[in-house]
């Protein structure tokens, strides 16, 4: 197997892992919005380096859906239930 194929396999595996991290990322009860958004940004930035980009809409939805109840306004809760 060539080095290029091995590199592609490692890259694909890493991208799969990052996608899993993105989907499973949840805010912990004692976590700040800044800390959580930093984790999310780190995953997205690493994916970008490997050639995968996330649409802004997907990133925003992930952030809003992952926020703890105490951070959500009435309008945001209503919007999320409508989807």
N, C-alpha and C positions, 0 to 999 in steps of 0.2 A: 504494500500500500504506500502510495506516495505521501510526502510531507504535506502537500496541499490538501489531499483528501483527509488526512489525520487532523489538520487544522480546521477544516470544514466540519468534521464530526465534533470536535471539541467546542467549536463556536455554536453549532446547533444545540448541543447538550446544554451549554451555558445559557443560551437564549430560552430554551425550554424551562430551565430552572428559574430564570428571572421572571418568565411569564407566570409560573406557579407562585413565586413569591408575590408578584403584583396582585394576582387574584386572591390569594389567601391573607394578604396584609390586613390587619385589623388594629384599631386603636385600643390600647390598654386603658384601664380605668384611671390610672394616675398619670397618663401621658398628656403632654401639651400638644396643641395643634402644631406648633413650630417643630417639635420633635417628630411628630408623625409625618408632617409634610416633608421633612428632611429625609426620612426613610424612603418615602415614596419617590422623591426626587432622585435619590441615590440609585434606586432600581431603574428608573426611567433613563437616567444618564448613562448607566452601564449598558443598557440595551441599545441606546443610540450609538455608543462606541462600537458595538458589535453589528450595527446595521439595521436595527429594528427601531421604528419610531411609533409612538403612541399619539393618537389624535388628542388635541386639547380637550375635546368633549369627553373622551374616555377618562382622561386624567382628572378632570373636574368631577365627573360622576363618582369616580373611585374615592376621591377625597370627601365629598359630601356624604356618600353612603357609609363611609367608615367612621365618620364623626360620632362621638358619643352624644346621647340624647341631650345632655345639658348644654351642648354647643349649638343645637339646632333651633332655629326660630320657627314659629308657627307656619309661616309661609313655606319654608323649606320642607317641613314635615308634610304639608299638604301637597307640595309638588312631587315629593318622592312617592307618596301613596297613589297619585294620579298615574304614574308610569306603570 
